[in-house]
Amino acid sequence: MRTRRKQPDVPAPGSPWSEIVPGLWMGGHEFEGRSGAREFAVVRDEFDLVQTLLRLPGHGPDPGVEHHVWPIPDGPLDGTQLAGVIRLARAACDALDDGRRVLVRCYHGYNRSGLVVAHALIRRGRSADEAIRLVRARRSPWALHNDLFVAYLRAGLPTARLLEELTE
């Protein structure tokens, strides 16, 4: 299964990760460093919980850091994949409630991580459009540029999941 499409027109973010709301960060595995060159984002122990939607060897986190891995494509998701996104968002919310620092990451920290973070924000009372705007404002205007993921958020992930399961 391919988990990342080649998108040369999409710029790398300017930082490895960005705080969306206090304690909730989204990021990726690659970013544009100060020199303009692409650099790897390696997580050590900066976060209490790391959720990884695209796993690359050598990118951390350190042993002892809670790590949830749920690889999904940056494209259409089936019911099982959507259920995993919902579980990750719930775990992120639970960790935030416990005062823990959470990083949700994918390749650049735009789409897959944006889907989980935006759903967590919706679970915490924001509308889908508010969550999408906040993710884009805090991470990058390129965040959630996957129109399908935006549609999932606007429909509601539980609804999208049920619809996907009906078509399977």
C-alpha positions as CSV (number, residue, x, y, z in Angstrom):
1,M,0.0,0.0,0.0
2,R,1.4,3.4,-0.9
3,T,1.1,5.8,2.0
4,R,2.4,9.0,0.3
5,R,1.8,10.5,-3.1
6,K,4.6,12.4,-4.8
7,Q,3.7,16.0,-4.8
8,P,6.6,18.1,-5.9
9,D,4.4,21.3,-5.9
10,V,3.7,21.0,-2.2
11,P,6.5,22.7,-0.2
12,A,8.0,21.2,2.9
13,P,7.0,22.9,6.1
14,G,9.3,25.4,7.7
15,S,9.4,23.5,11.0
16,P,9.4,19.9,12.1
17,W,6.2,20.4,14.1
18,S,3.7,23.1,15.1
19,E,1.6,23.5,18.2
20,I,-2.1,23.7,17.2
21,V,-3.6,24.2,20.7
22,P,-1.7,24.0,24.0
23,G,-0.2,20.5,24.2
24,L,-1.4,19.3,20.8
25,W,1.2,19.4,18.0
26,M,1.2,18.2,14.5
27,G,4.3,17.5,12.3
28,G,6.1,15.3,10.0
29,H,9.3,13.5,9.1
30,E,10.8,16.1,6.9
31,F,10.9,19.9,6.9
32,E,12.8,22.8,5.3
33,G,15.6,23.9,7.5
34,R,17.0,27.4,7.9
35,S,19.5,26.8,5.1
36,G,16.6,26.0,2.7
37,A,17.7,22.3,2.6
38,R,15.3,19.5,3.5
39,E,16.0,18.1,7.0
40,F,14.7,15.1,8.8
41,A,12.5,15.6,11.9
42,V,13.6,13.2,14.5
43,V,11.5,12.9,17.7
44,R,13.3,12.2,20.9
45,D,11.5,12.8,24.2
46,E,9.9,16.2,23.5
47,F,6.5,14.6,23.7
48,D,4.7,12.2,26.0
49,L,2.7,10.6,23.2
50,V,3.6,10.3,19.6
51,Q,1.1,9.2,17.0
52,T,2.6,8.1,13.7
53,L,0.5,7.8,10.5
54,L,3.6,7.1,8.3
55,R,6.5,5.3,9.9
56,L,10.0,5.9,8.8
57,P,12.9,4.1,10.5
58,G,15.2,6.2,12.6
59,H,12.7,9.1,13.2
60,G,12.0,8.2,16.8
61,P,10.6,8.6,19.3
62,D,13.0,7.5,22.1
63,P,12.3,4.3,24.0
64,G,9.9,4.9,26.9
65,V,7.8,7.4,24.9
66,E,4.3,6.1,24.3
67,H,4.0,5.6,20.5
68,H,0.9,4.7,18.5
69,V,1.5,3.7,14.9
70,W,-1.4,3.6,12.4
71,P,-0.2,3.8,8.8
72,I,-2.8,5.2,6.4
73,P,-2.7,6.5,2.9
74,D,-3.0,10.1,2.0
75,G,-6.1,9.2,0.0
76,P,-9.4,7.3,0.3
77,L,-9.7,5.5,3.6
78,D,-11.8,2.4,4.4
79,G,-13.9,2.0,7.4
80,T,-11.2,0.3,9.4
81,Q,-8.7,3.1,8.7
82,L,-11.3,5.7,9.6
83,A,-11.9,3.8,12.9
84,G,-8.2,4.0,13.6
85,V,-8.2,7.7,13.0
86,I,-11.1,8.1,15.4
87,R,-9.2,6.0,18.0
88,L,-6.1,8.1,17.7
89,A,-8.0,11.4,18.1
90,R,-9.7,10.0,21.2
91,A,-6.3,8.9,22.6
92,A,-4.9,12.4,21.9
93,C,-7.8,14.0,23.7
94,D,-7.4,11.7,26.7
95,A,-3.7,12.5,26.8
96,L,-4.4,16.3,26.6
97,D,-6.9,15.9,29.5
98,D,-4.1,14.3,31.5
99,G,-1.8,17.3,30.8
100,R,0.4,15.3,28.4
101,R,2.2,16.7,25.3
102,V,1.0,15.0,22.1
103,L,2.5,14.9,18.6
104,V,0.6,13.6,15.6
105,R,2.8,13.2,12.6
106,C,2.8,12.0,9.0
107,Y,5.2,12.8,6.2
108,H,5.1,16.6,6.0
109,G,2.5,17.1,8.8
110,Y,-0.2,18.3,6.5
111,N,-3.0,15.8,5.6
112,R,-3.0,12.6,7.7
113,S,-1.9,14.3,10.9
114,G,-4.3,17.2,10.1
115,L,-7.2,14.7,9.9
116,V,-6.4,13.3,13.3
117,V,-5.7,16.7,14.9
118,A,-8.8,18.3,13.4
119,H,-11.0,15.4,14.5
120,A,-9.5,15.8,18.0
121,L,-10.4,19.5,17.9
122,I,-14.0,18.6,16.8
123,R,-14.2,16.1,19.7
124,R,-13.3,19.0,22.0
125,G,-16.1,21.2,20.7
126,R,-15.0,23.0,17.6
127,S,-16.9,22.9,14.3
128,A,-15.2,21.2,11.4
129,D,-14.6,24.5,9.7
130,E,-13.1,26.0,12.8
131,A,-10.8,23.0,13.3
132,I,-9.7,23.1,9.6
133,R,-9.0,26.9,9.8
134,L,-7.0,26.5,13.1
135,V,-4.9,23.6,11.7
136,R,-4.1,25.6,8.6
137,A,-3.4,28.8,10.5
138,R,-1.0,27.1,13.0
139,R,0.7,24.5,10.8
140,S,0.6,25.7,7.2
141,P,-1.9,26.9,4.5
142,W,-1.0,23.5,2.9
143,A,-2.4,21.6,5.9
144,L,-5.5,19.6,4.9
145,H,-5.1,20.3,1.2
146,N,-6.5,16.8,0.7
147,D,-10.1,17.7,-0.3
148,L,-11.3,14.2,0.6
149,F,-10.1,14.5,4.2
150,V,-11.8,17.9,4.4
151,A,-15.0,16.2,3.2
152,Y,-14.6,13.5,5.9
153,L,-14.2,16.1,8.6
154,R,-17.3,18.1,7.4
155,A,-19.4,14.9,7.2
156,G,-18.1,13.7,10.6
157,L,-15.7,10.8,10.8
158,P,-18.2,8.4,12.4
159,T,-20.6,9.1,9.5
160,A,-17.8,8.8,6.9
161,R,-16.8,5.5,8.5
162,L,-20.4,4.1,8.3
163,L,-20.7,5.2,4.7
164,E,-17.4,3.5,3.8
165,E,-18.3,0.3,5.5
166,L,-21.6,0.2,3.6
167,T,-19.8,0.4,0.3
168,E,-17.2,-2.3,1.3
